[in-house]
């Protein structure tokens, strides 16, 4: 196996994501302008150093179990390189366990960091990055928008290889994310899904998924109808009663609100900034829980990596 150049360094920035967007279960994803940043430096094998700050810094392991390190190890192995030691410095802003793609972002970070550290020896293609990230995440709906930005349609082919198509979001779409204090395990959320759904519900979601693409790229005035769903949100509602109550309140006001990913955050897609402000006011008036309103934008660039071989880690991130 090849060796990583000791002292090689890479800087990575990855956006948060919201998957499903209502009807597009395990298919549609949106990149959001909320970012985790990290800097890695290749050290002697077996040596790990961590400097972590921001969201979740006190809750993640500081050894080879860290998800970024695991993703790097997976990428190096698949690409034919030995795992070096790593100095990892990270500043995180993506909320953990809230349905905003924090695990997908960590996996993409690790894959891109590995690619950056070996860039003097090998070029890793965008397709390879998507495959490597999907191997660990299990499905591409979060890692695709994280990698490529914008609105993405992701799918698996007959050989279980991940693919995606990135689309530009209409400039009239405004985004609001409402984040509660509670967390939700993606594994738990998925366990609530039935193995079979009624034929009528499947047809319903097919129509809404197609409409959702049209609404996001061409006709934002259709967002309310386009975000209707019968495949996953109803089944998960019992595990997220406060999320369901807020979504119901927002939709009663004609606002296109959905569960963000596995939840419990709420994503609101608006066709004008005034509607976004109204949605934030409705959430602020709730007394059942505290909702943090993030008036963010769609990230159009996706993940980025800058590599510098043979240089020591320098200034803090940011």
LINQUIHU-V226235 format. One record per backbone hydrogen bond with DSSP energy under -0.5 kcal/mol. NH is the residue of the N-H (numbers start at 1). CO is the residue of the C=O. Records with the same first field share a line. If there is no record, write none. Layout:
NH=CO / CO
This chain:
2=80
7=42
8=5
9=308
10=40
11=306
12=38
13=304
14=36
15=146
16=32 / 34
17=100
18=30
20=28
21=19
23=21
24=20
25=23
27=24
28=24
29=152
30=18
31=150
32=16
33=297
34=32
36=14
37=91
38=12
39=89
40=10
41=87
42=8
43=85
47=44
48=46
49=86
51=88
53=90
55=92
57=54
59=56
60=56
66=63
70=66
71=67
72=68
73=69
74=70
75=71
76=72
77=73
78=74
79=75
80=76 / 77
81=76
82=2
84=82
85=43
86=47
87=41
88=49 / 86
89=39 / 87
90=51
91=37
92=53
98=95
105=101
106=102
107=103
108=104
109=105
110=106
111=107
112=108
113=109
114=110
115=111
116=112
117=113
118=114
119=116
121=118
122=118
124=122
125=123
129=125
130=126
131=127
132=128
133=129
134=130
135=131
136=132
137=133
138=134
144=140
146=142
147=143
148=144
149=145
150=299
151=167
152=29
153=165
154=27 / 152
155=163
157=161
160=157
163=155
165=153
167=151
170=216
173=170
174=172 / 270
175=296
176=268
177=294
178=266
179=177 / 292
180=178
181=290
184=97
189=185
190=186
191=187
192=188 / 189
193=190
202=198
203=199
204=200
205=201
206=202
207=203
208=204
209=205
210=206
211=207
212=208
213=209
214=210
215=211
216=212
217=213
218=214
219=214
222=219
223=220
226=222
227=223 / 224
228=225
236=232
237=233 / 234
239=236
240=236 / 237
244=240
245=241
246=242
247=243
248=244
249=245
250=246
251=247
252=248
253=249 / 250
254=251
255=250
256=269
257=255
258=267
260=265
261=19 / 259
263=260
265=98
266=178
267=258
268=176
269=256
270=174 / 268
275=272
276=272
277=273
278=274
279=275
280=276
281=277
282=278
283=279
284=280
285=281
286=283
291=289
292=179 / 290
293=291
294=177 / 292
295=293
296=294
299=31
303=146
304=13
306=11
308=9
311=7 / 308
